[in-house]
Amino acid sequence: MPVHLSVVVAYLAGLASFLSPCIVPLVPSYFSALAGTVVSRDNAAALRGRVLRHALGFVAGFTLVLVASGLAATGLGQFVRAHQRLIAELGGLVMMVFGLDLAGVIRLDLLNRTARLAPRGRRGTLVGAFSLGLVFAAGWTPCIGPIAGSILILAAQARTLAQGGTLLLVYALGVATPFLVLAALLDRSVGVTRRLGPWLPWVGRAAGVMLVALGLSLLTGVYGQIPAYL
């Protein structure tokens, strides 16, 4: 498996997951939960430090869940390597279905259901932020499932646990990057998510096209040969 290429794909997939239409519009709500009060233009500057600290706890929570998922997927490595060609082909087909759903070509209700779980712990505390990150990773998987599932397919083909865990870690960093940037610029970012709204469906379509192309490359065996072409 071309590890370096997979890392790039995982990071871009994380960015695309954050920019999905069912996550970006709720970022202000997450910031309010992290702050322990409603964030507005009037108090954003004063709350920026607290929100950023708690955003780090939030990121740690969902990163832990995602990395554990990657390690579990890679733990199947011996079975995967014994049936590598078949699993790559099946994984490619699944990715293509995921991509067609994201692009709006087909509609799979199962992938478009979202489980919103209430975070445990007190609002506005570091422990509460960490638990919110845990339930974000578990409860929003139907929303980001097509993209995260595709990265798990790549992780399952990793040769070592370190490679599989790294892929999901990089994916988590892709999700975390814009979240932390918006938290750090809280006094300037209030309202930014609303302005992003009209562009979000196009991000989803672009991510869908990327997954279809990635799935097709797995199905045909081209994916493993890309580094040689480069």
C-alpha positions, 0 to 999 in steps of 0.5 A: 500500500502506498503509505505516503499517498494514503496519508495525504488522502486521509488528511484531505478526507478529514477536511472534507468530513468537517466541511460536510453539511451536517457538521459545519452548521452546528459548529457554533453550537459546539463552541457554545457547549465548549464555552458553557454559554451561548457564543455571540459577537459580543462575548466571542473575544472574551471566550476565545481562550476558554473555547480553544482550550476546551476545543483541544479536549474535544479534539483529543476525545474524537481522535482517541475513538478514531485511532482506536477504530484504525487499530481495530481495522488493522488488527484484521491485517492477517486475514486481509493480507490472505485475501488482499485482492478480493478485499481491495476489490470489495472495498473499492466497490463500497467506496464507489457506493459511498462516493455516489451517495455523497455526490447525490447520484444515489440516496442511501437512507442508512448513510444519511441518518445522524445519531446526536448523542448528548455529551456527559459531563458539565458544559464548559468544562475540559472533562465535558469537552473531552466527553463531547469529542467521544460522542462526536466520533461515535454519534456522528458516524452516520454523517461522516460514515462514507468518508471515515469508512473509506479511510477504515478500508485503507487502514484495514489493508495497512501492514502494521498497527502503526500504519493503520493508527497513523491513517486515522490519526491523520484523518482526525487531524484533518477534521481538527484543523479547521475546527481549531482554527475557527476556535482560535479566531473565535471573535472573527469566525462567528458567522463564518459557518453561515457564509460557508453554507451555500458551498457545502453541498459542492464540497460533498459532491467533490468528496463523492467524486474523490471517493468514486475515483479512489474506489475505482483505483482500488477495484482495478489495482491502480491505487498500489501502482500510483507511486511508481507512476509518479 
